[in-house]
């Protein structure tokens, strides 16, 4: 009862606006339906949205790939990832009854004419709105997008194309892909996914920044000493190093996810919350970031921990799929500067890596020292931390009087841990939000072409340099914090790490 | 000494921190004289506090306690009277015996010089008495202050050690009477010998205000009229005068709570950063900010008096005027809301709303800064004002009420808080009683948390014209029901001067979820 009330309200909030839902049909086409992304992420996400009644009434799903498959085959492949509850089996049948599958070749126009014929044959299909999800390797993007453009566009309804990274591998290849796509589709039809933009805390950055008076006067170079954007994984490439080796950690995480978070932290307040007003500001702030200099970079590559358990014993180069002697970094720390009035001189430190000591993604603003200190230099810097994952939280690290008979300062925090404060709230998966956004025609959380171009402009010279020079990365032990040179770089540019403070789960203090 | 190990480690650290100060050498003898040892304050607060400090090893080793009052009493009688308030654990019996072995009692008359000479002789007879430092706690009705202080000065001062006098409110009842008392005291003692207690200055969260304000970079740029819409200082009690209305009726709620406790908190919120944390540098800033406050005008005031709740339980059925000790037809206020303005560069135009009352809906003392609206809002007027709240009691906490994205599939803002609840975060920390801290401060010679003479003068200057006007005109206070929020006119006043109460938000103890 309560869940459906919530969802009912949500549908009103989402579909209050007419264009998304005119009673017309919606067709969701999964290209690459037999692949990993489809079975692990896309089909499960569509199922959850369908189950929760968040999709428009007349929505049908069509899978397309080269293999000869049936809907039964798809169902079997996805089921392990779908988390179906016992009382949901009827709903699940309904979901799969809306599914169909076509096989065909990505480079063949005919296959796509057939696809189009099939789409038109579905109820309301001729006039339906169409969403194409390209869950495909980048090698076939060109052909597939061209074929969609030629054969499968909706005539009466809208057509939207969802693409996943990698969007090229440097500025030139990315621009080329963008040019190709924009020759086929308008910007408002292109939905580039950076799934970090679907995460709760990343979406929250805008509200935190622009919905709170108290942050206004301190969100600038006068009060902020450094911004640190972190992504850490505690595991290595796990036998898939061959694929990773082609890209490296900078393309994998930094040029997209971390840079997106940087935009949200650094941007000016947009004129409104409309997608283009927001993205205009993101592009504007990226334009003020110069390409990364090699002197502001530390690269690392993990080696096995002789004392480790299982995979921890293996270094990156021990992965049999990784080319011998590869110099691809699995860790990187870079410092960027936003040369505008608000941020000039403030280091934005981006650090990411595999096989580190913990799983964590967070945004951390470190504020400057208290001027005219009267507490004998015992105050440490304030920090505002937004933990994206795991365990969503926001906390303000600050100074309070040491409780008790003392009158001296010590560190503490004002805390908001979602798991406690919002105990019964379901936090949807990033893909759920994003796919819902595509249905609603909201592009705020998708990457625009010019945004993408700026992101590549900032990192391409560095990438070319590293690849040209085959810069040897610094080794670090599996499960460690990464190479100490990275911490040194951070200290050099002005981030103070005392190590005296450890965030305490306040609720764990009461049993 | 049966002090558990970890606690004694804590106290060892604490002794080091406290006694680093030259003036407080452990080896000197200290004599603590309680004037009014037979009274309520002595048995309920002072003796217990001394016992706790002694028990925890926080007092200098050579400390002796002397009670003085008119009654013919013995130490055993004192012990019996105070025992219910001492909270002695079984394991502490031996320590307690030692404590009382350090206690003596002298009877005498407050106006009789001979009694004080006798007291002095007695003090000299105690170990190290000749050179001891002496603390005199005047736990007495104000009627005898003059005589007692004079007699102490003439007969009981230590010649080798220091002397400190601890006095309790009321310090007069208006500017003239307070100045007269201050003049009298300063004719006898120097300012560094006078320790005026406002026990709110001993509370954890009140002491924390300075650290919060001046130890955090993030508050610097927003602690002023550009970002703060108003400041609300609240003191609420959920019970009435409980048969002691006669005493209260002479003073009223403004003298009882507002002119001292709330105004002290206002100083700590509004003051500039002091040059250092030395007592006088801090108090200089408090006096300075008080000087910028004009006397309160009647138009910025709402007065109330509680009436019984016919549906209430027990005491709640009784009005203030039902208290047999309250004079018939008294117009004394049991509730007041007052708006003050600090006319300086930092605060000009910002209302400081002080509200206090008895027989209200809850027990609460807090400081609340409400910030201005977000300029250039892009969220369709869904944002509510930020607030920073310091809850002094009950349940010490600090929280920032702010906007966050409504969690889940939405993209709209809703209210939430960044929270620090002491009971959870500092679960095992003992928060000492206000009196423990303050008495310890007197031993250490730290006056930061005591009221200086000029501070007191300013506090009376601000409220005296109002108090006189009320006494002359006897305006009828607005009735409010026992257990309610007080008269609605008070909320209207707050709203009129700029406090926005949305009522959409309720602090949730995140740990209770």
Interface residues (C-beta under 8 A of the other chain):
Chain A: X10 X13 X14 X54 X200 X203 X204 X206 X207 X208 X210 X211 X212 X213 X214 X216 X217 X218 X222 X223 X269 X270 X271 X272 X273 X367 X368 X369 X370 X371 X372 X374 X375 X379 X381 X382 X384 X392 X394 X395 X396 X398 X399 X400 X401 X403 X404 X405 X406 X407 X408 X409 X412 X413 X414 X415 X416 X417 X418 X420 X421 X422 X423 X425 X426 X427 X428 X432 X433 X436 X444 X504 X506 X507 X509 X510
Chain B: X14 X17 X18 X58 X204 X207 X208 X210 X211 X212 X214 X215 X216 X217 X218 X220 X221 X222 X226 X227 X273 X274 X275 X276 X277 X371 X372 X373 X374 X375 X376 X378 X379 X383 X385 X386 X388 X398 X399 X400 X402 X403 X404 X405 X407 X408 X409 X410 X411 X412 X413 X416 X417 X418 X419 X420 X421 X422 X423 X424 X425 X426 X427 X429 X430 X431 X432 X436 X437 X440 X448 X508 X510 X511 X513
